């Protein structure tokens, strides 16, 4: 547990889950080798996986290497953090599948169209959304910004 605190996990429920998990070695490998923030890795490995199980999926079927590949794609800038659960869902059979029984991370990213948005195209996307936005619809600037972020994240989630 001390190692978890050293890695910066500030949520006690995650520390407990790491300490009893069969994926603890994978957690430490992801954090130490890929430089992924420990809390983020813990949330995905323990809380999101638990939610997948409650939803009827079988995250235990995913090998450690498969899960590591998703985090590696994130670490290399090939995938946004929000895309990791989508990739894991796909590997578990949620949605259309590739022809290959165990598609590589590259095949999954292509199939799901999860590629990072080039930064130079972001201002044009923002302008397009702002131009089509009914500004009178929002009671505050904060609500408008929240809506704008939701639209942009849905559009550019990879």
N, C-alpha and C positions, 0 to 999 in steps of 0.2 A: 504494500500500500504506500510505503514511503516513496517508492519509485514513481508511482502515479503522481504524487504531489510534486515531486521534483520535475516532472514533465509538464506541470502547469494545469493539471486537472483540478478545477475548483468546485466541481459538483460532486458531492459525496456519494450520490446514487451511482454515478459512473465509476467511482473508485471501487465500490462494492461489486459492481458487475464485472469489472476487469479482474478483480481478485478471484472470482469463482468461475470465470468463463473458460471454455475450452479454446476460445480464440484469443486468449491473452497473449500468446507468443506472436500471433499475427498482428495484434494491436501494437506491440512493442516494435516489431519489425517495420510496420508502416510508419510509425512515428519516428523511429531512429534512422531508418534507411532513406525514407522519402521526404522527411522533414515536414510531414503533415502535422497540423496542430492537434495535440492529444485530445482535447475536448471534442473536436470535430470527428476525429477517427472513432472515438468512443461512442458518440451519438449514432453514427452510422452503423458500427459493428454491433452495438448492443441494443439501442433503443429502436432504430429503424428496422433492424432485423427482427426484433420482437414484434413490432407492428406488422411486418410482413407475415409472420407466423400466425398472428391473430386473424389476418385477412385470408388465411387458408393456403398461403404459399409455404414452401419448405426451404427456408434459407440454409438449413443444415446441408442441403444437397450441394451447395456451392463450395468448391474447394477453396482452400486458403489462397492458392495461386490465382484463381479466378478473381477473387475479391481484391487481392493485391494488384492485379492488372488494372482494375477500375481506379484504384487510388493512384497507381502509377500514371495512368492517362491524365488524371487531374494534376498530378505533380509536374508533368511535362507540358501542361497548358493545352492539352487536347480535349479537355472536358471541364465544364464548370462544376463547382461543388454540388449544385442542384441536380446535375445529371447523373451522379453516382447511383442514387436509388433507382432511377429510370433504367440504367444499365443492368443493375442487379435484378430488377423485376423482369427485364427482358430475358436474362439468362435463366430465370426460373420458369419461363414459359408464359409470362403474362403479356399477351399481345402476339402479333405475327412473329414467326420465327424464320431465321435464315435457313437455307437448305442444309448447311453443315450442322451436325449434331451439337458440336461445341464451337460456336463461332468465336473468332478472336475478337479482342477489344476493338480492333480497327474495323472489322466487319459489322460489329454492333453499332459503333459510332456512325458508320455510313448508313446502315439500315434505319437507324432512329434519327438520322440527320442532326446529330449532335456534334457540331463542330464550332469551335470558338468564333465569335464574330470579330472580324478584323477591326481594331480600334478606329481606323480611319473612316469606317462606314457608320459608326455609331451616331455622329452628329446628324447625318442625313436621316437616319431612322427616327431620331428624336424629333427632328423638324417635321417629318411626315406625320407622326402621331399627333404632334401639337397642332398641325394644320387641320387635321380632321376632328379635333377635339371640340366639343361644345363647352366652352369655358364657363358659361352661365349655369351649367348643370351642377357645379360644385360650390358648396357653401364656404369653403376655405381653400387657401393655397395648399395647405397640408394635405387635404383630401385629394386635390388635383394631382399633387406630386405622387401620392400613394397609388392612385389610379394609373398614372403614367408609368410608374415603376412596374406595376403589375402587368400592363400591356407589353412593355418592353421586355420584361423577363420571360413572359410567355412566348414572345416572338424570338427572343435571342437566348433561350435557356441553355444552349450548348456552348 
